[in-house]
Amino acid sequence: MNAACFNRVVRSLIALCIAGWWGASVSHADIVIDPFTDGQWIEVSGLPIGPRSATDSMTGIAVLGGKRDLTVSRTSNNGAGVSADVNYSYPGAIAYSSGPSATGNALVTYDGMTSADLTQGGVNDRFVMGLTSDLGSAAVVTVYTDATHFSQASVPVPALPAGTFTNVDVLFASFTAAGPDGGASFANVSAITVFIDGSTEAVDVAINYFVATHPPIFFQPLSPGYWKNHPCAWPVDELTLGSQTYTKCQLLKIMRMPKRGDASLILAFQLIAAKLNILSGADPTEIDPLVGQGDALLSGFAGKLPYKVDPSSPIGQQMTSIGNALSAMWF
């Protein structure tokens, strides 16, 4: 990018951001229960043989309430090892591991909070947990308002032998009241526990994400004019059109070119908006097929836009048709 182009983009970014773009963005109310960054490790193995447990506590750490208790238990009647750790076996995750012929469990307790509102005034309605297991397992999440008011939900942990994590939504509404005096209020929480089931021999289980959050907010498609005039809202600094990659400065230049008489620019104007909308979270279901067709048409040309395609030519009519179809989707 040359200096003049860079300076123009920077001036546009500053002017638009000062004008309040960021102030108009959606306010997220995510509450991180545990970022799994403060390391912790405990193990039960060897003598004395049989079921037993070990507990380790940490305070003043980056978890909700500032306190995490970690307990690991061996339930098998042997000397094989079971362990639980944070940020060791998996960076940024809590992991339970058991040796051959060993069974057990791990319990994570967060009880340093006082009247935490996990709903953030009704915005949040779920936990999202990042889960993995080599053999498959389950976790039980319990939310407490007090000792006699608590609710539970069992969360299946899928078997993912490659060690990849998958995010699972655990809706607050899916919890069942389990306290002797009723269920928990998610707007008034004093403690949360996560029980990791290790009843399968030699199973490994890990959690790398634990957040109270809100329903997904699907981004509504915005017009090319919006993207042309709001460069600081772009989710990326470059895009591929056809088989060519363009910088943000080049894309903005394309969007500002007169489009009359050139079908390649008519199409590109809409394709840029389509790709920015998808990358910002818009539902791609109806947009993707048109984007694919548009890219295929542009890929037939060498070099970069504009291609000076007569709108009345056969390929020009195809480009214009796709551009018009995309245009009909924008607000």
N, C-alpha and C positions, 0 to 999 in steps of 0.2 A: 504494500500500500504506500503510495507516495505521500509526502508530508502535507501537501495541500488537502488531499482527500482525508487523511487522518485528522487534520485540524477541523475540517468541516464536520466530521462525525462527532468529534469530541464536543464541539460547540453545541451541536444538536442534542447530544446526550445531556449535557449540563442544563441547557435551557428547559428541556422537557422534564427532567427529574426535579428541577426547582419548581416547575409549574405544578407538581403534585402527583405525578404518575404513581410513585410508590405509596403515597398516602391513600390512593384509591384501590390498592391491591387488597386481596382477601386476607383477613386477620386469622391466623391459625391459632388454635387453642390446644395444641398437642402438649401432653404432660409426659415427660420421660420418667418412667418408673425406675429404670436402671440402665445406664449407658454401658455397663459391664467394662468399665475402664480401670476400676480400682481392684488390683489383683488380690486373690485369696486362694488358698489351697489347703485341703484336708484329706486324710486317707485313713481307712481302716483295713489292716491286713495282718496276717500272721497270728501269733499268739496274743491273748488266749483265743482258741478256736471257738467259733460260733457267733451268734448274733450279738452285735454291739454297735455303738454309735460314737461319733466325735462331732464336736461343735466348735465353730470359730465365729467370733463377732468382730465387726468393724464399725467404727463410728466416725463422724465427720467426713464422710465420703460423698461422692457425687450421685447419690440415689435419693429418691423421694423420701424426705424425712431425715436423711443423713445417716441412716443406720441400716446395716445388713447383717443378719445372722445366717450362717450357712451350716447345715447339719447333714452329715452323710451317715447312713446306716447300712450295715451288712446284715441281711436276713438269712442267708444260707448258713448251714451248720458245718462250716469248714474254715480254713485259714486263707482262702483266696481274697484278693484285694478288691475294694471298691473305693472310688475317690470322687471328689467334687472340687472344681476349681473355677476361678474367674480370670479370664484374660491370659491363660497359659496354654491349655490344649488348643483353644481357638482364640485368636486375638479378637477382643471385643465381644466375648461371649462367655456364658456360664456353661460348663460341661460336667456331666455325670458319666463315669466310666466304670466298668466292672470287668474283672478278669475271668478266665475260663472257669466255668462251674459256679461262679459267684452271682448272687442276687442281692438286691438292696434297694435303696432309694436315696434321694436327696430332698431336703426341704430348705427353701429360701424364704426368709421372713423379713419383711420391711415393717417395723413397728415404731419408727421414730417420728411419725407424722401426727398432727393434731387437726382433726376436723377438715381434712383435705377434700376439696370439691373436685372430684375427677371429671364431672360433667362440664366444668367451667361455665356454670350458669345455664346448663341445658344444651350446650353446643356439642360436647362429646357424647358418644353413645356406644363406644366399644373400646376394647383393647385390640391392638395388633401385636402379634408375637411372631418373631422369626424363629422357625423350628427346623431341626434336622435330627435324624437317628439312623444308625446303620441297619437296625433290625425292625424299627418301628416301636412306638411306645405311647405313653399318654402323660399329660400333665394335668393336675387339678389346681385351679386358681381359686383362692378363697379371699373374699373381701369382707372386712370387719368394720362395722360402726362401733361396736363395743363387744364385750365378751359373750353377750347373749343374743346379739343381732348380727348375723353374718350370712353370706350367700356364696354358693359354689358353682363352678362350671368345670366339666371335664373336657379337655382339649386333646384330640388325637394328634400324635406326632408322627408324620408319615415316614416310611422307610425310604431313605435317600442314600444309597450306598456310596455315591460319589462325594458325600459330605457337603452337598449344596444345601442352602437354606431356602425355605419357602415361608412366605408371610401368611398367617392365618388370622382372620377376623374373629374375635370373641365378643359378641354383642352383650352389652349389659343386660339386655332383656332375656338372654339365654341362661342367666344365672338362676339357680333355684335356692329359695330360702332354706337355710340349714340350721339356723340358730334356734335355741329353745324358746326364744321370745320373738322370733321372726327373722326376716332377711335384713340385709344391709341397705343403707341409703348410700348410693354412689356419690351423693353430694355432701356426705359427712362420713369420711373414711378415716379410721385410726390405724389400720394395719392391713397388709396384703401378704398372703403366703402363696408360694408356688411349690407344689409337691411333684417331684419327677419320679415316675414309676420305673423302677429297675428290676421288676419281677421276672423279666426274661434274662436268662443267663448270658453273660458276656455282652450285654447291650451297651451302646454308647448313645447319649442324648445330649443335645446342646440347644441353647436359646441365645440368639444374638440381637434380639430386638424386643423391647417390651414398653409399649407406649399406650397411653389413653388418648384417643383421638376421635375424630368426627367422621361422618359419612364422606365418601369421596365427592369433591366438588368438580363437576364436569365443566370444563371450559367451553364457553359458547363461541362458535366461529366468528371472527371479526374480519372486516373488509380489507382489501388491499390498501385502500386509502388510510385506514387506521394504522396499518403496519408501516406504511411509507412515512407517516407523520409522527410515529412513536418508536424510533429506533432503540431507545433504552428499554423498551418492553420486549425486545427480541430475546428468545431463549437461547439462541446460538449466534456465533459470529461468522458463520459461513454456511452455504447450502450447495447441494448439487442439483443442477437442472440439466436434464438429459444425461450426458456423460461428462459434463464440465463442472468444476467446482468454482464457486464465486465467493469472494469476501463480502462482508456486509456493505462496505463502501461500493463495490461493484454492483451489488444487488439494488441498493438504493438508487444508483445511477440509472440502472435498467428501469426501475419503477417510475422514474421521473422523465423518461424519454417519451416523446409523442408516439402514440401507438397506432394512429390512423395510417392505414396503408401497409402495415407489417403484422401479419398474423402471428409471427413468432413472439413479438412483444405483447400482443393481446393475450396469448397463452401464458407467457412467462409471468406477467403481472398477476394473474390468478394463481399460478403454480406456487409462486413465492408465498402468497398469503395462505394457501392450502397447507404448505409444509410448516409454516410458522404456527398455524392453528393446531396442527396435529402434535407438534413438539411441545406446545403449551398445554396440552391435555384434552383437546377436542376429540370427540368420538370419531375415529377414522373410518367407520364402517362404510359410509357412503362416499367419503372423500378419496380413500385409497385407490379404488379402481380408476377413477378419473386421473389421479396423479400418475399412476402407472402408465396410462395411455398417453398422457401428455409428455412424460419423460421419454417414452419410446419414440414419439414423433421428433422431439428435439435431438435425440441421439443420432438421428439420421444425417445431421449436419456437422461438418468439421468446424473447429474453432469455437469461438464464443459469440454469444448474442451481441447485437441483433443479426438475424439471418435474412432480413428483407424478403419475406415470403408474401406473395400476393394473396390477399384474403379470398380472392375469387378462384384461385387455383385449387385443384383437388385436395392437396395437403393443407393448403390455407383454410379451406372450408372445415377440415377436420380439427385444425387447431382452434379455429374460432368457435366451433361447436363445443369443444371441451371447455374452453374459456368461459363461454356463456353458461354452461351447466354448473361450473364451479361458482360463478358469480351469483347464481340464484340461491346459493347456500348461505351467503354472508348476511349478517345483520346490518 
